[in-house]
């Protein structure tokens, strides 16, 4: 297989079969430059994104909120700044029609100046937050 490296992107077709491993060409693995990757599926769009990572110690932060408002984002930014959470691998915010709104992100916790419990507690205090999930990605 020849991978086109001329432009800004490269592309391949991966064969996907349930229960079987997906194989990447050696050139892609080499170009990624890391031995692990965070793989995220965005349910709404059915898009899968792959992020090369240097650490497999990655956490998901999922916040269920009543409204994905500018005020919520300001308070979220304040909580992140307090904890020194700035290096986020992936983030998204989505409101599902007639259902709930979510803010989600993935990050490596060793950058935090607060404990994971302290971060979670500060996020639970934000107006409109109904649930905070903070767990290691397996």
C-alpha positions in Angstrom: 0.0 0.0 0.0 1.3 3.4 -1.0 0.4 6.3 1.3 0.1 9.8 -0.2 2.1 12.2 1.9 2.1 15.1 -0.6 -0.6 17.3 0.8 -1.8 18.1 4.3 -3.5 14.8 4.9 -3.2 11.1 4.3 -6.1 8.6 4.0 -6.6 4.9 4.0 -9.7 2.6 4.0 -9.7 0.4 7.1 -11.6 -2.9 6.9 -13.9 -3.1 10.0 -15.5 -6.3 11.1 -17.1 -6.8 14.5 -14.9 -8.5 17.0 -11.8 -8.4 14.8 -8.8 -6.1 15.2 -8.4 -3.1 12.9 -5.0 -2.9 11.4 -3.2 0.3 10.5 -0.4 0.4 8.0 3.1 0.5 9.5 3.6 3.9 7.9 0.7 5.4 9.8 1.9 4.0 13.1 5.4 5.4 12.4 4.0 8.8 11.5 1.8 8.9 14.6 5.0 8.8 16.7 3.4 7.2 19.7 2.7 3.7 20.8 -0.9 4.3 21.9 -3.9 6.3 20.7 -7.1 7.5 22.2 -10.0 6.6 20.0 -13.2 8.6 20.4 -16.5 7.9 18.6 -18.8 10.9 18.4 -22.3 9.3 18.5 -24.2 12.1 17.0 -22.1 12.3 13.8 -20.9 8.7 13.8 -17.3 10.0 13.4 -14.4 8.2 14.9 -11.3 10.2 15.8 -7.9 8.9 16.7 -5.4 10.9 18.8 -1.8 9.7 19.3 -1.0 9.9 23.0 2.2 9.4 25.0 0.3 8.2 28.1 -2.4 5.6 28.5 -3.5 7.2 31.7 -6.4 9.2 30.2 -9.6 10.3 31.8 -13.1 11.1 30.5 -14.9 14.0 32.1 -18.6 14.0 31.2 -20.8 16.8 32.6 -24.6 16.5 32.2 -26.1 20.0 32.1 -29.5 21.6 31.6 -28.2 24.1 29.0 -24.9 24.4 27.2 -24.8 28.2 27.8 -22.1 30.9 27.7 -22.4 31.2 31.5 -21.8 27.4 32.0 -18.7 27.6 29.8 -17.3 30.6 31.8 -17.8 28.7 35.1 -16.2 25.6 33.5 -13.2 27.6 32.3 -12.8 29.0 35.9 -12.9 25.4 37.4 -10.4 24.2 34.8 -8.1 27.1 35.5 -8.2 26.5 39.2 -7.2 22.9 38.7 -4.7 23.8 36.0 -6.4 21.6 33.4 -5.3 23.1 30.1 -4.0 20.3 28.0 -7.2 18.6 26.7 -6.9 15.9 24.1 -10.5 16.2 22.8 -13.5 18.1 23.8 -17.1 18.4 22.6 -20.4 19.9 23.8 -23.7 18.7 22.4 -27.4 19.0 23.2 -29.4 16.0 22.1 -32.8 17.0 20.8 -35.5 16.7 23.5 -33.0 15.2 25.9 -29.9 16.2 27.8 -26.9 18.4 27.1 -23.4 17.2 27.7 -19.9 18.6 27.8 -17.2 16.0 27.5 -13.4 16.1 27.4 -10.5 13.7 27.6 -7.2 14.6 29.4 -4.1 13.2 31.1 -4.6 13.9 34.9 -0.9 14.4 35.8 -1.2 18.0 34.8 -3.7 18.8 37.6 -2.8 20.8 40.7 -5.9 19.5 42.4 -7.0 15.9 43.0 -9.6 14.4 40.7 -12.1 14.4 43.5 -11.5 18.1 44.1 -12.0 18.8 40.4 -15.2 16.7 40.3 -16.6 18.5 43.4 -15.9 22.0 42.0 -17.7 21.0 38.7 -20.7 19.6 40.6 -21.2 23.1 42.1 -21.7 24.8 38.8 -25.2 26.0 38.2 -27.2 23.7 36.0 -24.9 20.7 36.4 -27.0 17.6 37.2 -24.2 14.9 36.9 -20.4 14.7 36.7 -18.7 11.5 35.5 -14.9 11.3 35.9 -13.4 8.0 35.0 -10.3 6.4 33.5 -10.6 5.3 29.9 -10.0 1.6 29.5 
